[in-house]
Amino acid sequence: MAENTRVPLNRIERILAFVIGSVAGISIVAIAAIFVGRAMRADFTVGVWPAAAALPLIGLPLAVVLLLIFLVLTVTRRARLARDAGN
């Protein structure tokens, strides 16, 4: 396989990449909402604020774990493709 040959993502990798981006993006938006809420002196014990405060605590570690899974899948697929191309 040539060095500059592009290796396309398979369906699982595309879905996983989209989920990683979505979870991380929603978590970052929740962090920004918390900053805005604190600036406006909102009551964080009622309404949607407890969920907004808990979302980054769950979402960001989940995004990291999914990112590691994505990297393992990508590396193993590329290694398999390189090994098959050498035959």
Secondary structure, 3 states (H helix, E strand, C coil): CCCCCCCCCCHHHHHHHHHHHHHHHHHHHHHHHHHHHHHCCCCCCCCCHHHHHHHHHHHHHHHHHHHHHHHHHHHHHHHHHHHHHHC
